[in-house]
Amino acid sequence: QVQLVESGGGLVQPGGSLRLSCAASGITFSRYSMNWYRQAPGKQRELVAAITSGGSTSYGDSVKGRFTISRDKVKNTAYLQMNSLKPEDTAVYYCNADWPAARRNFWGQGTQVTVSS
């Protein structure tokens, strides 16, 4: 059974930091690209950051320079370090595992991030 379990969300003041974790089980973690998406109320889900199986990273324009994605292939866990948080970063953040060649794609349940004073 495939599971992606996010953790680390919460309430933080503007300018603060959070680190999200996504623990994966039931998949060959090293073969998947790991992605973080977010969805704010009334908005479409958007890609925040991605890291390939080889470790290449990419970011959405709104988070470049503030967020860092990483992965630990021993712990089968992906991370999203979020710094200099802004109120507009408030959203539910979702972990996604994607292996296009095998047409396998999985989602976590999401974790709420709220940036507010």
N, C-alpha and C positions, 0 to 999 in steps of 0.2 A: 504494500500500500504506500503510495506516494504521499508525503507530507512536507509542506513548507510552512514553518512556524515562525512568524515574525514576533519580535519583541523590541522593547526599548522606546516605544512611543510615550507621549505624555504631554503635559503642559509646561511650556518654557516661555520665558520673557523674551521680547525682541532683543536680538544681539546674542542670545544664548546658543548653546550647543546641545545636540542629542546624537546618540549613535544607535542606529537601528541594526538589528541582527535578523538573519533569516537562516534558520537551521533546516537543512534538507535531509530527508531520509527516503529510502525506497527508490532512489535514482542513482545512476553512475554520475556523480556530481561533476567529475572532471570533464565530462563530455558536453555539458550544458553551458550556454551563455546564461548569466544571471543578470536580471534586470530589476530595477526599482521603478515602479509607476506610482502616480498619486492621482487622487480624484477629490476635488473640492466640491462642496455643495453647488449644484446647478451647473457644473462644468464637466467637460469630457475628461476621461482618464488620459493622462499624459505621461510620456516616458521621461523619467528624471535622470537616470543614469544606467549604464550598461557595462558589463565586463564580459569579454569573451572567454572561451575555455583556455585560450592562450594568454590571457591577462591584459589584452588591449581594452582601453576604457573610452567611453564617450559620455557626454553630458548634455542635458538640455540647456539652452541659452540662459534661462532664468536662474540656473544654479551653478554655472561655471565659476570656478574660483572659490566657491563656498562649500560645495559638497564633494566628498571623495568616496568612490566605491572601491571595495576590495573583496578578496575572497581568500578563504583558508581551505585548501584542498584536503588537509588532514582532518579538520573539524567538520568538513562538509557544510560550511557556513559562509554566507555572504554578508557584507556589512555596508552600511551607508553612514558615513560620518557627516553630520550636518552642522556647519558653523555659521555664525552671523545670521541666525535665523530671522526671518521677517514675518509679519502677520500674513502676508500672501503665501507663505509656505504652509499655512494651515490646510490640512487635507488628511484623508485616509491614505496611507502608504501601503502599497502592495508589492510583495516579492513575486517574481516570475522566473521560472526556469524554462529555457527554450533550447531545443535541439532540432533545428529545422530539417536536417538530413533524415532524421528518423520520424519527423512529424509528431514530435512529442512536446507538449507545452503544458505547464502546470502553474497554478496560482496559489498563493497563500490567502489567508482569511483577512488580512489587512490589520494595520495598527494605526490608531489615531494620533496625529501630531497637531497640537494646538499651540500657536504662537500668539501670546497676548499678555499685556501688562495688567 
